[in-house]
Amino acid sequence: CEATWTLGSQTKFRDEFPSHSSWSPDGSLLAVALGSFIVLYDPSAGSPLRTLVTPETHGEVVSCFFLGNTGRYLAAVGKKDITLWNLVTQSGKTSSFTLPFE
């Protein structure tokens, strides 16, 4: 069985290049990490819905992940910080940590 896909749209956000992307559990949102931002897209329309600013990550967002079965939470992972966004209340909480390796 061979899987194929077709590009339905493309978009640009400032001059940032995507570092990671993640689909919500139900497929209704696509989160794309771009620099210190995460942009939430409506994949059916190909349009941005919301931009999450994550200055707490001390630089670029390395990856982003939806958490849980409903996709209510989104984790923005920086090099030394994680910001957990509640997408319903649109609030974020940052936790800092130091990695044992660099």
C-alpha positions in Angstrom: 0.0 0.0 0.0 1.5 3.3 -1.0 0.5 6.5 0.8 0.6 9.9 -1.0 -0.5 13.4 -0.2 -1.1 16.6 -2.1 -0.2 20.1 -1.0 -3.5 21.9 -0.7 -2.1 25.3 0.5 1.0 27.0 1.8 1.5 29.9 4.1 4.3 32.1 5.5 4.7 33.5 8.9 7.1 36.5 9.0 10.6 35.2 8.0 10.5 32.2 10.3 11.1 28.6 9.3 9.1 25.9 10.9 11.0 23.8 13.5 8.2 21.4 14.4 4.5 20.7 13.8 1.8 18.7 15.6 -1.7 17.7 14.8 -4.5 17.9 17.5 -6.0 14.5 18.4 -9.1 15.1 16.3 -7.2 16.6 13.4 -9.0 20.0 13.6 -5.8 22.0 14.4 -2.3 22.0 13.2 0.3 23.7 15.5 3.5 24.9 13.8 6.5 26.1 15.8 8.1 29.1 14.2 10.8 30.9 16.1 9.4 31.9 19.5 5.9 31.5 18.2 3.4 28.7 17.7 0.8 29.3 15.1 -2.4 27.3 15.2 -3.9 26.6 11.8 -7.2 25.4 10.5 -6.0 22.6 8.2 -9.2 22.5 6.2 -9.0 26.2 5.3 -5.2 26.5 5.5 -5.5 29.7 7.4 -4.0 30.7 10.8 -6.4 30.9 13.7 -4.3 32.0 16.6 -0.6 32.9 17.3 0.8 31.9 20.7 3.8 34.0 21.8 6.3 32.1 23.9 9.1 34.5 25.0 9.5 32.4 28.1 11.3 29.7 26.1 14.4 31.9 25.8 14.7 31.6 22.1 13.0 29.4 19.6 10.5 26.7 20.2 12.2 23.4 19.4 9.0 21.3 19.3 5.3 21.5 20.2 2.9 18.7 21.2 -0.9 18.5 21.9 -1.5 16.7 25.2 -4.4 14.5 26.2 -7.3 13.0 24.3 -9.1 16.3 23.7 -6.1 18.4 22.7 -7.0 21.1 25.2 -3.3 21.5 26.2 -0.3 22.3 24.0 3.3 22.0 25.2 5.8 24.4 23.7 9.3 23.0 24.3 12.3 25.3 24.2 15.9 24.5 24.8 15.6 24.9 28.6 11.9 25.6 29.2 8.5 24.2 28.6 5.4 26.3 28.3 2.1 24.5 28.8 -0.8 26.3 27.0 -4.4 25.8 28.0 -6.1 26.4 24.6 -9.5 26.8 26.1 -8.6 29.6 28.5 -5.7 30.8 26.3 -3.3 31.0 29.1 0.2 29.6 29.4 2.4 28.5 32.3 6.1 28.1 32.0 8.4 25.7 33.8 12.2 26.1 33.6 14.6 23.2 33.9 18.3 22.6 33.3 19.2 19.7 31.1 22.0 17.4 32.4 23.6 17.7 29.0 24.1 20.5 26.4 
